Amino acid sequence: MNGWEVAAFVLVIGGIVPALILACRGDAVHRLVGLELASSVGVLVMLVMIQATGQPSYLIVPLVLALLGFAGTLVFTRLLGSKP
Amino acid sequence: MILLWIGVVIAVAAAIGAVVTKDFYRRLHFLTPVTSLAGPVIGLALAIVNGWSLTTLLILLTIVILGVTGPVLSAATGRVAAQRDELE
């Protein structure tokens, strides 16, 4: 296990787990914060894991996640905008 | 490697801070360090390791997209919450 893998592991435990906790409690808008955090930390985890495995061709995955995470969260904000 | 660990510590501290904070509007502030501080620092660490190459360009592009879209999402989420709380 090299340093990059350890860093990715720490990011998953310390970043994704809190994001999942946030995404599981509160009302819909409160849970949206968890989704945003998971998306952001997920991109960073992928970048570090790609460096750890030495496969730069996978870099398209975090790039697409960053773009789709943005669009997806904006869709949620749009749908949650009006009170039901 | 130092830059990588600085970025990891910032991201983890922000995530834990977001969980611990009870107030929603205060919690929103904890998203910004992940995209605007931890992202660029980790990206810089990766760029230094890889040198000038297409890999570095793609990493920096991803980090820039993350840095630009993060505050927009925080603002959009805050606005929706304010509308639902009838603050605006």
Backbone of each chain as nested JSON, in Angstrom:
{
  "chains": [
    {"id": "A", "residues": [
      {"number": 1, "name": "MET", "atoms": {"N": [0.85, -1.2, 0.0], "CA": [0.0, 0.0, 0.0], "C": [0.884, 1.249, 0.0]}},
      {"number": 2, "name": "ASN", "atoms": {"N": [0.849, 2.015, -1.094], "CA": [1.688, 3.214, -1.127], "C": [0.942, 4.424, -0.535]}},
      {"number": 3, "name": "GLY", "atoms": {"N": [1.644, 5.561, -0.517], "CA": [1.084, 6.76, 0.119], "C": [-0.193, 7.254, -0.522]}},
      {"number": 4, "name": "TRP", "atoms": {"N": [-0.276, 7.117, -1.85], "CA": [-1.481, 7.579, -2.551], "C": [-2.696, 6.741, -2.154]}},
      {"number": 5, "name": "GLU", "atoms": {"N": [-2.486, 5.439, -2.037], "CA": [-3.593, 4.56, -1.641], "C": [-4.051, 4.856, -0.217]}},
      {"number": 6, "name": "VAL", "atoms": {"N": [-3.075, 5.107, 0.667], "CA": [-3.431, 5.45, 2.053], "C": [-4.236, 6.751, 2.084]}},
      {"number": 7, "name": "ALA", "atoms": {"N": [-3.79, 7.75, 1.271], "CA": [-4.5, 9.03, 1.225], "C": [-5.922, 8.848, 0.7]}},
      {"number": 8, "name": "ALA", "atoms": {"N": [-6.083, 7.998, -0.34], "CA": [-7.42, 7.741, -0.879], "C": [-8.293, 7.052, 0.163]}},
      {"number": 9, "name": "PHE", "atoms": {"N": [-7.707, 6.124, 0.908], "CA": [-8.454, 5.424, 1.961], "C": [-8.912, 6.397, 3.044]}},
      {"number": 10, "name": "VAL", "atoms": {"N": [-7.994, 7.286, 3.456], "CA": [-8.34, 8.282, 4.485], "C": [-9.449, 9.204, 3.975]}},
      {"number": 11, "name": "LEU", "atoms": {"N": [-9.368, 9.579, 2.685], "CA": [-10.406, 10.436, 2.102], "C": [-11.767, 9.734, 2.08]}},
      {"number": 12, "name": "VAL", "atoms": {"N": [-11.761, 8.44, 1.773], "CA": [-13.032, 7.696, 1.75], "C": [-13.633, 7.634, 3.149]}},
      {"number": 13, "name": "ILE", "atoms": {"N": [-12.795, 7.256, 4.131], "CA": [-13.303, 7.124, 5.503], "C": [-13.698, 8.495, 6.07]}},
      {"number": 14, "name": "GLY", "atoms": {"N": [-12.841, 9.479, 5.883], "CA": [-13.083, 10.787, 6.503], "C": [-13.937, 11.725, 5.681]}},
      {"number": 15, "name": "GLY", "atoms": {"N": [-14.173, 11.409, 4.401], "CA": [-14.948, 12.302, 3.541], "C": [-16.252, 11.716, 3.057]}},
      {"number": 16, "name": "ILE", "atoms": {"N": [-16.198, 10.492, 2.539], "CA": [-17.412, 9.886, 1.985], "C": [-18.373, 9.459, 3.105]}},
      {"number": 17, "name": "VAL", "atoms": {"N": [-17.807, 8.907, 4.197], "CA": [-18.68, 8.454, 5.299], "C": [-19.475, 9.621, 5.908]}},
      {"number": 18, "name": "PRO", "atoms": {"N": [-18.825, 10.777, 6.244], "CA": [-19.625, 11.919, 6.711], "C": [-20.652, 12.38, 5.68]}},
      {"number": 19, "name": "ALA", "atoms": {"N": [-20.298, 12.307, 4.385], "CA": [-21.247, 12.711, 3.346], "C": [-22.465, 11.786, 3.334]}},
      {"number": 20, "name": "LEU", "atoms": {"N": [-22.231, 10.494, 3.526], "CA": [-23.351, 9.55, 3.588], "C": [-24.225, 9.819, 4.81]}},
      {"number": 21, "name": "ILE", "atoms": {"N": [-23.574, 10.133, 5.931], "CA": [-24.352, 10.457, 7.151], "C": [-25.225, 11.683, 6.893]}},
      {"number": 22, "name": "LEU", "atoms": {"N": [-24.635, 12.715, 6.249], "CA": [-25.395, 13.934, 5.944], "C": [-26.548, 13.628, 4.983]}},
      {"number": 23, "name": "ALA", "atoms": {"N": [-26.296, 12.713, 4.05], "CA": [-27.317, 12.379, 3.043], "C": [-28.433, 11.513, 3.613]}},
      {"number": 24, "name": "CYS", "atoms": {"N": [-28.306, 11.086, 4.869], "CA": [-29.305, 10.185, 5.468], "C": [-30.193, 10.882, 6.489]}},
      {"number": 25, "name": "ARG", "atoms": {"N": [-29.934, 12.139, 6.819], "CA": [-30.739, 12.758, 7.884], "C": [-31.199, 14.152, 7.486]}},
      {"number": 26, "name": "GLY", "atoms": {"N": [-32.29, 14.561, 8.102], "CA": [-32.855, 15.86, 7.793], "C": [-33.843, 15.793, 6.65]}},
      {"number": 27, "name": "ASP", "atoms": {"N": [-34.342, 16.961, 6.233], "CA": [-35.291, 16.965, 5.111], "C": [-34.521, 17.003, 3.784]}},
      {"number": 28, "name": "ALA", "atoms": {"N": [-35.263, 17.12, 2.67], "CA": [-34.654, 16.933, 1.348], "C": [-33.505, 17.907, 1.077]}},
      {"number": 29, "name": "VAL", "atoms": {"N": [-33.687, 19.184, 1.392], "CA": [-32.636, 20.17, 1.119], "C": [-31.41, 19.912, 2.0]}},
      {"number": 30, "name": "HIS", "atoms": {"N": [-31.648, 19.477, 3.238], "CA": [-30.529, 19.181, 4.136], "C": [-29.72, 17.993, 3.613]}},
      {"number": 31, "name": "ARG", "atoms": {"N": [-30.411, 17.018, 3.057], "CA": [-29.719, 15.835, 2.525], "C": [-28.923, 16.169, 1.258]}},
      {"number": 32, "name": "LEU", "atoms": {"N": [-29.369, 17.225, 0.575], "CA": [-28.676, 17.636, -0.653], "C": [-27.208, 18.025, -0.375]}},
      {"number": 33, "name": "VAL", "atoms": {"N": [-26.964, 18.562, 0.823], "CA": [-25.587, 18.921, 1.202], "C": [-24.701, 17.677, 1.197]}},
      {"number": 34, "name": "GLY", "atoms": {"N": [-25.257, 16.551, 1.68], "CA": [-24.515, 15.296, 1.67], "C": [-24.158, 14.855, 0.263]}},
      {"number": 35, "name": "LEU", "atoms": {"N": [-25.099, 15.05, -0.665], "CA": [-24.845, 14.684, -2.066], "C": [-23.722, 15.542, -2.652]}},
      {"number": 36, "name": "GLU", "atoms": {"N": [-23.775, 16.842, -2.371], "CA": [-22.723, 17.741, -2.878], "C": [-21.36, 17.353, -2.326]}},
      {"number": 37, "name": "LEU", "atoms": {"N": [-21.321, 17.071, -1.016], "CA": [-20.054, 16.698, -0.385], "C": [-19.542, 15.374, -0.955]}},
      {"number": 38, "name": "ALA", "atoms": {"N": [-20.428, 14.402, -1.139], "CA": [-20.021, 13.105, -1.689], "C": [-19.472, 13.272, -3.101]}},
      {"number": 39, "name": "SER", "atoms": {"N": [-20.116, 14.119, -3.883], "CA": [-19.664, 14.347, -5.258], "C": [-18.271, 14.969, -5.282]}},
      {"number": 40, "name": "SER", "atoms": {"N": [-18.06, 15.999, -4.464], "CA": [-16.768, 16.698, -4.44], "C": [-15.651, 15.779, -3.939]}},
      {"number": 41, "name": "VAL", "atoms": {"N": [-15.911, 15.109, -2.813], "CA": [-14.882, 14.22, -2.249], "C": [-14.657, 13.027, -3.174]}},
      {"number": 42, "name": "GLY", "atoms": {"N": [-15.72, 12.558, -3.834], "CA": [-15.585, 11.44, -4.771], "C": [-14.629, 11.756, -5.907]}},
      {"number": 43, "name": "VAL", "atoms": {"N": [-14.721, 12.98, -6.422], "CA": [-13.791, 13.402, -7.488], "C": [-12.351, 13.35, -6.981]}},
      {"number": 44, "name": "LEU", "atoms": {"N": [-12.131, 13.872, -5.763], "CA": [-10.774, 13.885, -5.207], "C": [-10.265, 12.465, -4.962]}},
      {"number": 45, "name": "VAL", "atoms": {"N": [-11.14, 11.588, -4.443], "CA": [-10.753, 10.183, -4.2], "C": [-10.334, 9.527, -5.505]}},
      {"number": 46, "name": "MET", "atoms": {"N": [-11.122, 9.762, -6.562], "CA": [-10.803, 9.146, -7.857], "C": [-9.47, 9.649, -8.399]}},
      {"number": 47, "name": "LEU", "atoms": {"N": [-9.232, 10.965, -8.28], "CA": [-7.957, 11.514, -8.768], "C": [-6.777, 10.857, -8.059]}},
      {"number": 48, "name": "VAL", "atoms": {"N": [-6.891, 10.713, -6.731], "CA": [-5.789, 10.126, -5.956], "C": [-5.649, 8.633, -6.281]}},
      {"number": 49, "name": "MET", "atoms": {"N": [-6.776, 7.924, -6.435], "CA": [-6.706, 6.495, -6.757], "C": [-6.089, 6.247, -8.136]}},
      {"number": 50, "name": "ILE", "atoms": {"N": [-6.408, 7.145, -9.086], "CA": [-5.832, 7.009, -10.43], "C": [-4.313, 7.172, -10.361]}},
      {"number": 51, "name": "GLN", "atoms": {"N": [-3.863, 8.123, -9.531], "CA": [-2.412, 8.291, -9.347], "C": [-1.81, 7.06, -8.679]}},
      {"number": 52, "name": "ALA", "atoms": {"N": [-2.561, 6.483, -7.723], "CA": [-2.055, 5.309, -7.004], "C": [-1.905, 4.109, -7.926]}},
      {"number": 53, "name": "THR", "atoms": {"N": [-2.872, 3.942, -8.835], "CA": [-2.826, 2.776, -9.72], "C": [-2.018, 3.027, -10.992]}},
      {"number": 54, "name": "GLY", "atoms": {"N": [-1.689, 4.301, -11.271], "CA": [-0.903, 4.613, -12.465], "C": [-1.666, 4.395, -13.755]}},
      {"number": 55, "name": "GLN", "atoms": {"N": [-2.963, 4.727, -13.753], "CA": [-3.791, 4.56, -14.956], "C": [-4.38, 5.922, -15.371]}},
      {"number": 56, "name": "PRO", "atoms": {"N": [-3.617, 6.787, -16.003], "CA": [-4.135, 8.125, -16.338], "C": [-5.28, 8.125, -17.334]}},
      {"number": 57, "name": "SER", "atoms": {"N": [-5.48, 7.001, -18.044], "CA": [-6.597, 6.968, -18.993], "C": [-7.947, 7.007, -18.276]}},
      {"number": 58, "name": "TYR", "atoms": {"N": [-7.966, 6.691, -16.966], "CA": [-9.214, 6.741, -16.205], "C": [-9.587, 8.158, -15.786]}},
      {"number": 59, "name": "LEU", "atoms": {"N": [-8.739, 9.148, -16.089], "CA": [-8.995, 10.513, -15.617], "C": [-10.284, 11.108, -16.167]}},
      {"number": 60, "name": "ILE", "atoms": {"N": [-10.804, 10.522, -17.214], "CA": [-12.056, 11.023, -17.788], "C": [-13.215, 10.808, -16.803]}},
      {"number": 61, "name": "VAL", "atoms": {"N": [-13.086, 9.794, -15.925], "CA": [-14.176, 9.471, -14.991], "C": [-14.396, 10.601, -13.969]}},
      {"number": 62, "name": "PRO", "atoms": {"N": [-13.353, 11.053, -13.228], "CA": [-13.602, 12.177, -12.312], "C": [-14.0, 13.464, -13.034]}},
      {"number": 63, "name": "LEU", "atoms": {"N": [-13.493, 13.647, -14.272], "CA": [-13.881, 14.838, -15.042], "C": [-15.385, 14.831, -15.317]}},
      {"number": 64, "name": "VAL", "atoms": {"N": [-15.883, 13.675, -15.752], "CA": [-17.316, 13.555, -16.042], "C": [-18.134, 13.629, -14.752]}},
      {"number": 65, "name": "LEU", "atoms": {"N": [-17.623, 13.044, -13.653], "CA": [-18.336, 13.119, -12.375], "C": [-18.466, 14.568, -11.908]}},
      {"number": 66, "name": "ALA", "atoms": {"N": [-17.386, 15.355, -12.084], "CA": [-17.436, 16.771, -11.675], "C": [-18.514, 17.51, -12.458]}},
      {"number": 67, "name": "LEU", "atoms": {"N": [-18.615, 17.229, -13.747], "CA": [-19.614, 17.904, -14.584], "C": [-21.027, 17.415, -14.273]}},
      {"number": 68, "name": "LEU", "atoms": {"N": [-21.192, 16.09, -14.171], "CA": [-22.527, 15.55, -13.922], "C": [-22.997, 15.82, -12.494]}},
      {"number": 69, "name": "GLY", "atoms": {"N": [-22.047, 15.846, -11.544], "CA": [-22.411, 16.196, -10.168], "C": [-22.976, 17.6, -10.101]}},
      {"number": 70, "name": "PHE", "atoms": {"N": [-22.372, 18.511, -10.85], "CA": [-22.861, 19.897, -10.919], "C": [-24.268, 19.936, -11.513]}},
      {"number": 71, "name": "ALA", "atoms": {"N": [-24.421, 19.312, -12.687], "CA": [-25.731, 19.338, -13.356], "C": [-26.79, 18.63, -12.512]}},
      {"number": 72, "name": "GLY", "atoms": {"N": [-26.436, 17.487, -11.931], "CA": [-27.398, 16.729, -11.14], "C": [-27.874, 17.488, -9.915]}},
      {"number": 73, "name": "THR", "atoms": {"N": [-26.925, 18.134, -9.216], "CA": [-27.316, 18.886, -8.02], "C": [-28.174, 20.089, -8.383]}},
      {"number": 74, "name": "LEU", "atoms": {"N": [-27.876, 20.721, -9.525], "CA": [-28.703, 21.848, -9.964], "C": [-30.127, 21.388, -10.277]}},
      {"number": 75, "name": "VAL", "atoms": {"N": [-30.26, 20.193, -10.843], "CA": [-31.603, 19.646, -11.106], "C": [-32.356, 19.46, -9.788]}},
      {"number": 76, "name": "PHE", "atoms": {"N": [-31.654, 18.928, -8.774], "CA": [-32.302, 18.739, -7.456], "C": [-32.725, 20.085, -6.873]}},
      {"number": 77, "name": "THR", "atoms": {"N": [-31.87, 21.091, -6.958], "CA": [-32.237, 22.41, -6.412], "C": [-33.447, 22.979, -7.144]}},
      {"number": 78, "name": "ARG", "atoms": {"N": [-33.504, 22.722, -8.432], "CA": [-34.639, 23.201, -9.232], "C": [-35.933, 22.507, -8.805]}},
      {"number": 79, "name": "LEU", "atoms": {"N": [-35.864, 21.174, -8.613], "CA": [-37.052, 20.414, -8.265], "C": [-37.505, 20.691, -6.834]}},
      {"number": 80, "name": "LEU", "atoms": {"N": [-36.537, 20.991, -5.949], "CA": [-36.893, 21.231, -4.549], "C": [-37.269, 22.694, -4.31]}},
      {"number": 81, "name": "GLY", "atoms": {"N": [-37.149, 23.501, -5.354], "CA": [-37.34, 24.949, -5.2], "C": [-38.7, 25.335, -4.691]}},
      {"number": 82, "name": "SER", "atoms": {"N": [-39.754, 24.756, -5.252], "CA": [-41.098, 25.124, -4.825], "C": [-41.556, 24.171, -3.726]}},
      {"number": 83, "name": "LYS", "atoms": {"N": [-42.208, 24.731, -2.727], "CA": [-42.676, 23.907, -1.607], "C": [-43.824, 23.017, -2.064]}},
      {"number": 84, "name": "PRO", "atoms": {"N": [-43.817, 21.726, -1.727], "CA": [-44.894, 20.838, -2.183], "C": [-46.214, 21.163, -1.483]}}
    ]},
    {"id": "B", "residues": [
      {"number": 1, "name": "MET", "atoms": {"N": [4.102, 15.053, -1.674], "CA": [3.352, 14.251, -0.695], "C": [2.817, 15.107, 0.453]}},
      {"number": 2, "name": "ILE", "atoms": {"N": [3.585, 16.14, 0.82], "CA": [3.12, 17.039, 1.886], "C": [1.834, 17.736, 1.444]}},
      {"number": 3, "name": "LEU", "atoms": {"N": [1.842, 18.22, 0.182], "CA": [0.659, 18.913, -0.339], "C": [-0.546, 17.98, -0.351]}},
      {"number": 4, "name": "LEU", "atoms": {"N": [-0.315, 16.724, -0.744], "CA": [-1.413, 15.744, -0.774], "C": [-2.039, 15.608, 0.6]}},
      {"number": 5, "name": "TRP", "atoms": {"N": [-1.201, 15.461, 1.624], "CA": [-1.734, 15.25, 2.976], "C": [-2.379, 16.507, 3.534]}},
      {"number": 6, "name": "ILE", "atoms": {"N": [-1.855, 17.685, 3.138], "CA": [-2.526, 18.933, 3.546], "C": [-3.944, 18.954, 2.967]}},
      {"number": 7, "name": "GLY", "atoms": {"N": [-4.057, 18.598, 1.683], "CA": [-5.375, 18.56, 1.042], "C": [-6.307, 17.553, 1.688]}},
      {"number": 8, "name": "VAL", "atoms": {"N": [-5.759, 16.371, 2.009], "CA": [-6.581, 15.328, 2.638], "C": [-7.085, 15.795, 4.001]}},
      {"number": 9, "name": "VAL", "atoms": {"N": [-6.198, 16.413, 4.781], "CA": [-6.593, 16.895, 6.12], "C": [-7.678, 17.97, 6.005]}},
      {"number": 10, "name": "ILE", "atoms": {"N": [-7.519, 18.885, 5.033], "CA": [-8.529, 19.936, 4.847], "C": [-9.884, 19.318, 4.492]}},
      {"number": 11, "name": "ALA", "atoms": {"N": [-9.877, 18.365, 3.542], "CA": [-11.135, 17.744, 3.097], "C": [-11.804, 16.984, 4.242]}},
      {"number": 12, "name": "VAL", "atoms": {"N": [-11.015, 16.217, 4.994], "CA": [-11.585, 15.425, 6.088], "C": [-12.109, 16.348, 7.196]}},
      {"number": 13, "name": "ALA", "atoms": {"N": [-11.342, 17.387, 7.52], "CA": [-11.789, 18.323, 8.561], "C": [-13.084, 19.012, 8.156]}},
      {"number": 14, "name": "ALA", "atoms": {"N": [-13.187, 19.405, 6.882], "CA": [-14.403, 20.074, 6.405], "C": [-15.59, 19.117, 6.452]}},
      {"number": 15, "name": "ALA", "atoms": {"N": [-15.368, 17.859, 6.06], "CA": [-16.468, 16.88, 6.056], "C": [-16.945, 16.611, 7.482]}},
      {"number": 16, "name": "ILE", "atoms": {"N": [-16.004, 16.448, 8.404], "CA": [-16.397, 16.202, 9.797], "C": [-17.086, 17.445, 10.374]}},
      {"number": 17, "name": "GLY", "atoms": {"N": [-16.571, 18.618, 10.026], "CA": [-17.202, 19.858, 10.485], "C": [-18.633, 19.983, 9.993]}},
      {"number": 18, "name": "ALA", "atoms": {"N": [-18.87, 19.55, 8.754], "CA": [-20.226, 19.615, 8.199], "C": [-21.17, 18.681, 8.952]}},
      {"number": 19, "name": "VAL", "atoms": {"N": [-20.66, 17.52, 9.372], "CA": [-21.513, 16.58, 10.109], "C": [-21.823, 17.112, 11.507]}},
      {"number": 20, "name": "VAL", "atoms": {"N": [-20.799, 17.686, 12.14], "CA": [-20.952, 18.133, 13.527], "C": [-21.863, 19.357, 13.631]}},
      {"number": 21, "name": "THR", "atoms": {"N": [-21.795, 20.252, 12.62], "CA": [-22.58, 21.493, 12.674], "C": [-24.076, 21.188, 12.539]}},
      {"number": 22, "name": "LYS", "atoms": {"N": [-24.869, 21.763, 13.453], "CA": [-26.316, 21.491, 13.458], "C": [-27.068, 22.437, 12.52]}},
      {"number": 23, "name": "ASP", "atoms": {"N": [-26.665, 23.715, 12.493], "CA": [-27.397, 24.703, 11.699], "C": [-27.121, 24.498, 10.211]}},
      {"number": 24, "name": "PHE", "atoms": {"N": [-28.176, 24.457, 9.391], "CA": [-28.015, 24.157, 7.968], "C": [-27.169, 25.202, 7.257]}},
      {"number": 25, "name": "TYR", "atoms": {"N": [-27.429, 26.482, 7.523], "CA": [-26.725, 27.534, 6.789], "C": [-25.251, 27.602, 7.177]}},
      {"number": 26, "name": "ARG", "atoms": {"N": [-24.935, 27.267, 8.41], "CA": [-23.532, 27.172, 8.809], "C": [-22.882, 25.954, 8.145]}},
      {"number": 27, "name": "ARG", "atoms": {"N": [-23.648, 24.872, 8.044], "CA": [-23.12, 23.634, 7.452], "C": [-22.734, 23.846, 5.99]}},
      {"number": 28, "name": "LEU", "atoms": {"N": [-23.497, 24.685, 5.301], "CA": [-23.202, 24.953, 3.886], "C": [-21.785, 25.497, 3.691]}},
      {"number": 29, "name": "HIS", "atoms": {"N": [-21.312, 26.275, 4.665], "CA": [-19.974, 26.869, 4.546], "C": [-18.873, 25.807, 4.511]}},
      {"number": 30, "name": "PHE", "atoms": {"N": [-19.128, 24.643, 5.089], "CA": [-18.091, 23.604, 5.155], "C": [-17.872, 22.906, 3.814]}},
      {"number": 31, "name": "LEU", "atoms": {"N": [-18.754, 23.14, 2.853], "CA": [-18.553, 22.538, 1.53], "C": [-17.444, 23.261, 0.762]}},
      {"number": 32, "name": "THR", "atoms": {"N": [-17.324, 24.551, 1.006], "CA": [-16.381, 25.361, 0.221], "C": [-14.921, 24.939, 0.364]}},
      {"number": 33, "name": "PRO", "atoms": {"N": [-14.416, 24.653, 1.591], "CA": [-12.997, 24.244, 1.676], "C": [-12.663, 23.014, 0.84]}},
      {"number": 34, "name": "VAL", "atoms": {"N": [-13.623, 22.103, 0.683], "CA": [-13.348, 20.873, -0.085], "C": [-13.067, 21.22, -1.548]}},
      {"number": 35, "name": "THR", "atoms": {"N": [-13.926, 22.084, -2.131], "CA": [-13.783, 22.377, -3.56], "C": [-12.764, 23.481, -3.831]}},
      {"number": 36, "name": "SER", "atoms": {"N": [-12.672, 24.462, -2.936], "CA": [-11.83, 25.628, -3.214], "C": [-10.444, 25.57, -2.599]}},
      {"number": 37, "name": "LEU", "atoms": {"N": [-10.237, 24.645, -1.662], "CA": [-8.932, 24.589, -0.985], "C": [-8.297, 23.202, -1.122]}},
      {"number": 38, "name": "ALA", "atoms": {"N": [-9.021, 22.178, -0.669], "CA": [-8.472, 20.816, -0.741], "C": [-8.263, 20.381, -2.19]}},
      {"number": 39, "name": "GLY", "atoms": {"N": [-9.238, 20.695, -3.064], "CA": [-9.124, 20.316, -4.477], "C": [-7.869, 20.872, -5.131]}},
      {"number": 40, "name": "PRO", "atoms": {"N": [-7.693, 22.195, -5.127], "CA": [-6.479, 22.757, -5.735], "C": [-5.175, 22.253, -5.109]}},
      {"number": 41, "name": "VAL", "atoms": {"N": [-5.161, 22.044, -3.786], "CA": [-3.924, 21.573, -3.135], "C": [-3.599, 20.143, -3.592]}},
      {"number": 42, "name": "ILE", "atoms": {"N": [-4.619, 19.265, -3.612], "CA": [-4.39, 17.89, -4.084], "C": [-4.026, 17.9, -5.575]}},
      {"number": 43, "name": "GLY", "atoms": {"N": [-4.717, 18.75, -6.35], "CA": [-4.388, 18.874, -7.776], "C": [-2.956, 19.332, -7.998]}},
      {"number": 44, "name": "LEU", "atoms": {"N": [-2.509, 20.27, -7.167], "CA": [-1.123, 20.75, -7.273], "C": [-0.133, 19.626, -6.965]}},
      {"number": 45, "name": "ALA", "atoms": {"N": [-0.447, 18.829, -5.939], "CA": [0.411, 17.692, -5.602], "C": [0.498, 16.71, -6.766]}},
      {"number": 46, "name": "LEU", "atoms": {"N": [-0.661, 16.415, -7.39], "CA": [-0.685, 15.495, -8.533], "C": [0.065, 16.088, -9.72]}},
      {"number": 47, "name": "ALA", "atoms": {"N": [-0.095, 17.409, -9.951], "CA": [0.581, 18.071, -11.074], "C": [2.095, 18.05, -10.897]}},
      {"number": 48, "name": "ILE", "atoms": {"N": [2.543, 18.264, -9.662], "CA": [3.992, 18.254, -9.412], "C": [4.565, 16.862, -9.674]}},
      {"number": 49, "name": "VAL", "atoms": {"N": [3.847, 15.831, -9.246], "CA": [4.331, 14.453, -9.422], "C": [4.376, 14.063, -10.903]}},
      {"number": 50, "name": "ASN", "atoms": {"N": [3.337, 14.484, -11.66], "CA": [3.238, 14.052, -13.063], "C": [4.048, 14.908, -14.025]}},
      {"number": 51, "name": "GLY", "atoms": {"N": [4.406, 16.139, -13.616], "CA": [5.147, 17.024, -14.523], "C": [4.248, 17.572, -15.619]}},
      {"number": 52, "name": "TRP", "atoms": {"N": [4.868, 18.271, -16.598], "CA": [4.061, 18.843, -17.686], "C": [3.652, 17.744, -18.655]}},
      {"number": 53, "name": "SER", "atoms": {"N": [2.375, 17.397, -18.643], "CA": [1.881, 16.345, -19.535], "C": [0.379, 16.503, -19.712]}},
      {"number": 54, "name": "LEU", "atoms": {"N": [-0.182, 15.67, -20.586], "CA": [-1.631, 15.689, -20.808], "C": [-2.37, 15.258, -19.536]}},
      {"number": 55, "name": "THR", "atoms": {"N": [-1.752, 14.364, -18.773], "CA": [-2.349, 13.931, -17.501], "C": [-2.553, 15.113, -16.569]}},
      {"number": 56, "name": "THR", "atoms": {"N": [-1.508, 15.942, -16.444], "CA": [-1.594, 17.126, -15.589], "C": [-2.676, 18.073, -16.08]}},
      {"number": 57, "name": "LEU", "atoms": {"N": [-2.763, 18.232, -17.394], "CA": [-3.773, 19.124, -17.97], "C": [-5.181, 18.657, -17.606]}},
      {"number": 58, "name": "LEU", "atoms": {"N": [-5.401, 17.353, -17.708], "CA": [-6.723, 16.798, -17.394], "C": [-7.034, 16.936, -15.898]}},
      {"number": 59, "name": "ILE", "atoms": {"N": [-6.024, 16.71, -15.069], "CA": [-6.216, 16.866, -13.615], "C": [-6.57, 18.318, -13.291]}},
      {"number": 60, "name": "LEU", "atoms": {"N": [-5.817, 19.256, -13.872], "CA": [-6.071, 20.669, -13.588], "C": [-7.445, 21.096, -14.108]}},
      {"number": 61, "name": "LEU", "atoms": {"N": [-7.846, 20.56, -15.259], "CA": [-9.181, 20.876, -15.791], "C": [-10.271, 20.403, -14.823]}},
      {"number": 62, "name": "THR", "atoms": {"N": [-10.105, 19.181, -14.321], "CA": [-11.074, 18.646, -13.351], "C": [-11.131, 19.517, -12.101]}},
      {"number": 63, "name": "ILE", "atoms": {"N": [-9.947, 19.909, -11.614], "CA": [-9.892, 20.722, -10.385], "C": [-10.53, 22.091, -10.609]}},
      {"number": 64, "name": "VAL", "atoms": {"N": [-10.287, 22.673, -11.786], "CA": [-10.876, 23.987, -12.093], "C": [-12.406, 23.885, -12.16]}},
      {"number": 65, "name": "ILE", "atoms": {"N": [-12.898, 22.827, -12.815], "CA": [-14.365, 22.635, -12.882], "C": [-14.933, 22.478, -11.475]}},
      {"number": 66, "name": "LEU", "atoms": {"N": [-14.242, 21.688, -10.633], "CA": [-14.687, 21.484, -9.251], "C": [-14.693, 22.808, -8.492]}},
      {"number": 67, "name": "GLY", "atoms": {"N": [-13.649, 23.599, -8.678], "CA": [-13.534, 24.876, -7.965], "C": [-14.55, 25.904, -8.407]}},
      {"number": 68, "name": "VAL", "atoms": {"N": [-14.907, 25.887, -9.693], "CA": [-15.87, 26.866, -10.217], "C": [-17.3, 26.462, -9.85]}},
      {"number": 69, "name": "THR", "atoms": {"N": [-17.599, 25.155, -9.942], "CA": [-18.982, 24.722, -9.715], "C": [-19.342, 24.609, -8.23]}},
      {"number": 70, "name": "GLY", "atoms": {"N": [-18.36, 24.392, -7.363], "CA": [-18.644, 24.226, -5.928], "C": [-19.394, 25.397, -5.312]}},
      {"number": 71, "name": "PRO", "atoms": {"N": [-18.868, 26.623, -5.419], "CA": [-19.58, 27.774, -4.837], "C": [-20.946, 28.017, -5.474]}},
      {"number": 72, "name": "VAL", "atoms": {"N": [-21.075, 27.713, -6.781], "CA": [-22.372, 27.878, -7.452], "C": [-23.41, 26.95, -6.813]}},
      {"number": 73, "name": "LEU", "atoms": {"N": [-22.998, 25.695, -6.563], "CA": [-23.913, 24.738, -5.946], "C": [-24.273, 25.14, -4.522]}},
      {"number": 74, "name": "SER", "atoms": {"N": [-23.273, 25.637, -3.771], "CA": [-23.566, 26.084, -2.401], "C": [-24.576, 27.218, -2.422]}},
      {"number": 75, "name": "ALA", "atoms": {"N": [-24.387, 28.172, -3.34], "CA": [-25.307, 29.308, -3.44], "C": [-26.7, 28.839, -3.84]}},
      {"number": 76, "name": "ALA", "atoms": {"N": [-26.772, 27.901, -4.789], "CA": [-28.079, 27.398, -5.246], "C": [-28.795, 26.667, -4.115]}},
      {"number": 77, "name": "THR", "atoms": {"N": [-28.049, 25.845, -3.366], "CA": [-28.655, 25.111, -2.257], "C": [-29.131, 26.063, -1.167]}},
      {"number": 78, "name": "GLY", "atoms": {"N": [-28.309, 27.057, -0.847], "CA": [-28.687, 28.045, 0.159], "C": [-29.931, 28.816, -0.249]}},
      {"number": 79, "name": "ARG", "atoms": {"N": [-30.025, 29.104, -1.53], "CA": [-31.188, 29.842, -2.025], "C": [-32.474, 29.013, -1.908]}},
      {"number": 80, "name": "VAL", "atoms": {"N": [-32.362, 27.723, -2.271], "CA": [-33.532, 26.843, -2.145], "C": [-33.965, 26.744, -0.688]}},
      {"number": 81, "name": "ALA", "atoms": {"N": [-32.988, 26.574, 0.212], "CA": [-33.321, 26.467, 1.638], "C": [-33.965, 27.757, 2.138]}},
      {"number": 82, "name": "ALA", "atoms": {"N": [-33.457, 28.9, 1.676], "CA": [-34.035, 30.183, 2.095], "C": [-35.462, 30.339, 1.589]}},
      {"number": 83, "name": "GLN", "atoms": {"N": [-35.698, 29.857, 0.367], "CA": [-37.062, 29.923, -0.179], "C": [-38.013, 29.041, 0.631]}},
      {"number": 84, "name": "ARG", "atoms": {"N": [-37.537, 27.854, 0.981], "CA": [-38.398, 26.935, 1.745], "C": [-38.633, 27.446, 3.162]}},
      {"number": 85, "name": "ASP", "atoms": {"N": [-37.637, 28.129, 3.734], "CA": [-37.8, 28.706, 5.069], "C": [-38.483, 30.067, 5.02]}},
      {"number": 86, "name": "GLU", "atoms": {"N": [-38.838, 30.487, 3.8], "CA": [-39.508, 31.775, 3.566], "C": [-38.689, 32.943, 4.101]}},
      {"number": 87, "name": "LEU", "atoms": {"N": [-37.379, 32.857, 3.857], "CA": [-36.488, 33.955, 4.241], "C": [-36.36, 34.966, 3.113]}},
      {"number": 88, "name": "GLU", "atoms": {"N": [-36.708, 34.533, 1.886], "CA": [-36.639, 35.479, 0.769], "C": [-37.889, 35.42, -0.091]}}
    ]}
  ]
}
